[in-house]
Amino acid sequence: MKYISHLDLHRLFKRSLKKAGIRTDYSKGFNPHEIVNVVQPLSLGFESSSEYFELETPDTVDRAVMEELNRSLPMGIAFTYLKKLPLQKKNLSAYSEYATYRFSVPAQLTEEQTRQLQSFMDQPQIMVLKRSKKTKEPVAKDVRSQIRSFQVSYEDGRILGECMLRCASNETLNPLPLVQALCAYACVEVCSSIAIRRLELYGLKDGRLISLPEIYDEVL
Amino acid sequence: MNCNEVQEKLDRILPRVEKPARYIGEEPNSVIRAPREGELRFAFCFPDSYEIGMSYLGMQILYHGLNRTDFCYCERAFAPGKDMIDEMRAEGLPLFTLETKTPLSQFDMIGFTLQYELCYTNILLMLNLAGIPLNAKDRGEDDPIIVCGGPCAFNAEPLADFFDIVLVGDGELQLKELAKLAHQRKTEGFSKEELLLRACKLPGVYIPSFYQPQYDEKGRYLRMHKLHPQAPDQVRKAIIDDINEAEFPEENIVPLIEVVHDRSVIEIMRGCSRGCRFCQAGMLYRPVRQRTPEKIAQLAQKQLESSGNSELSLLSLSTSDHTEFEPLVLQLMDYCGKRQISLSLPSLRLDNFAFKIMDEMQGLRKTGLTFAPEAGTQRLRDVINKNITEAEIFTALEKAIELGWTSVKLYFMMGLPTETDEDLDGIADLADRIMKLAAAKNQGFRGRFSVSVSVANFVPKPYTPFQWVPQNTEAEFERKHQYLAAKFKKLKGVTFHYHDSYTSRLEAIFARGGRECCELLRIAYENGCIFDAWTEFFNRQGWDLALQQAGIDDSCLALTGFAAGEPLPWEIIDCGVSEEFLLREYNKSLQAQTTPDCRLGCNGCGINRYTECKWGNIYE
């Protein structure tokens, strides 16, 4: 299911709501559309164990409905947990600050390269190729400040790592070019594809990191 | 190669290709299971992209029909995108089915649907990607049986070398019967030859290898020579007498990515009685049969519930001709309205009822209006028997403008029989008068209104009253395009589009060509021509060279036409409508005489020789 794009995921959820007979509120305007939101788009090809979907509905959504929704979703996508949120203008995406990712790259490394991996974060600047918004050309940018944590190791022919990166509405660091920069830094040729999984989205509350839906107190 | 190896290669390739979800399957309502011992493995192939194929209703009908049997497992494959083709070749990955990732070469039977002539090279592409020999004669007992069907199968001669079996007519029952025979072969182990022999006795089954076309010394087609004594002299299309009894899917496969038409579709009628003389579908799908409103409503409800679609569309050649159209639409509008589902009604005649429902359905949003006058003057519309008058167009338009519509699309053809420049003038003139009407209605504020005129090049098709006529030459088409473009340049607020004449010529060659076109197709594919219907991929050089190498030029019969009574390359198939009727219609057209709708009196097309036509005379 990792090959389903953000928009397709939207469509998929809207369909399953329709099948389950759950109504959605519609936006008011020239072209009314359902008020639904998949929080923070995930890049095509990434897996994820923690995605959030918000909707505005006049209907009651309980565990039974959730199971009904899951029956209509394809293998590999399922709702796992429900929370009622207060009705307000901002959607959940607006509170997202960071995301954690796990990555895995199949590679054969020398000892020298393995040591090099570990010094990646010691660089004063971490240059990553980012596509410019204007020209669409890749431009090297220092993203050091967008990396909150970064661990990497080499085990059984795989570079394995976990990181926490900026994932906010105004600033986002995609882990893929970062992992590519890591491989380039350690002079590793990537022979096969890089696997990336998003683990969790985080917001900030009183300066503390908390998983995104915890931004709100329990609402019943 | 087994399914796991395919999956492994796929996992390596997918991150690098565009729209990878085209190749993963997994869609809700698709049939994914372990194949059972001894069942027939059938691969349904659509020779174009996933997005186009998944919008095609016929595939959904046949897929679910086969999968409901207890002897067959039907899966799907589509033509991969260009980037995927390169990756597959580099990785040595053969074409596979979406359901179980099984290479096509391991199937018992592979079926292609022929919807459009410019998809033909993609058939060769798909066979080639599957590692299956292109020519039927090069395939052995263990290779899959390659079958085709669909509207273009009525003249499958340009593909005859590649297919073992061609199916003509309504496919619902026919394909199952053929699959049953193939399953018997699998169980009992009889030969391919025996399968073909048994198959040719089924209705609408044509075995190209049982016949050999003969030509005179100038290369003109003479007759079909039968190579097998048991093969029929002529193959009559398969007909389903009552489509209410025919299978129709209730749980359609729902694509995970956006496709061309993301909606539930119910076929409400098959066939059309209006008798437009250029229209092949209007002849091939006779007699007119309709589903009952109860059946339609029930199918619509089931399809919408099982898919979660938010749009419902009704399919037919002429939607408003359903005898219970108004109550049906009111009932569906009520059902959809309560569920935030939009209803779309293509090929609707713009009468008062149509405006009433459009106004209700779309609320404030006024999307474009479309008319297909097809020809610029009443004389030429009479020639082609397109029963739409200028008065009707203007009455409808006046109403539309009053209701707030701000754009109209007009569809025409050029190169129609008997056409003169006066008829072309009529096209520009009609657009001009529409703009003037809009300006008058909108108190001179013409900026609010726009007209879009689209002119297609006429392609004469087999089994129509125009099957004998020459197509315009490329030079004629070009001159007419320039002539019209100059006229439209002077009209403000009107946009003018026309089709490429080169591809229209190719369409004509494959629509009316004989077996000599097999060679042309093979060479074109070898020259790198694929996805010919996609302007961005069209390889003109490849086709130029192929035409030259195959020795097919402007003098070929498919382009210059046939004399009435002359043998026609596709005559081996009996489409149900008689040649006498087509000829009568052709002669009337030359006199600009119209033929009324069959409902006002039977016109004697001949279809009732084979089935009961319940449509003729109903309004007499």
Contacts between the chains, C-beta under 8 A, distances in Angstrom:
chain1	res1	chain2	res2	distance
A	1	B	26	7.2
A	3	B	14	6.2
A	3	B	20	4.0
A	3	B	21	4.4
A	3	B	24	5.6
A	4	B	21	5.6
A	4	B	256	5.4
A	4	B	257	7.2
A	5	B	21	7.5
A	5	B	257	7.2
A	7	B	258	7.2
A	8	B	21	6.8
A	8	B	256	5.9
A	8	B	257	5.1
A	8	B	258	6.6
A	11	B	258	6.9
A	11	B	262	7.6
A	12	B	256	6.5
A	14	B	308	7.4
A	14	B	310	7.3
A	15	B	254	6.7
A	15	B	307	6.9
A	15	B	308	3.2
A	15	B	309	7.0
A	15	B	310	7.8
A	16	B	308	6.0
A	17	B	308	7.3
A	18	B	308	3.9
A	18	B	309	7.4
A	18	B	310	6.3
A	18	B	339	7.7
A	18	B	340	8.0
A	19	B	305	6.6
A	19	B	306	7.4
A	19	B	307	7.4
A	19	B	308	3.9
A	23	B	340	7.3
A	26	B	340	7.6
A	30	B	364	7.8
A	30	B	365	7.9
A	31	B	365	7.4
A	44	B	20	7.2
A	45	B	14	7.5
A	45	B	15	4.9
A	45	B	20	7.2
A	72	B	28	6.5
A	72	B	308	6.8
A	73	B	28	7.7
A	74	B	26	5.1
A	74	B	27	6.8
A	74	B	28	5.7
A	74	B	256	6.8
A	75	B	26	6.4
A	76	B	26	7.4
A	192	B	12	6.2
A	193	B	11	7.7
A	193	B	12	6.5
A	193	B	15	4.5
A	193	B	16	7.8
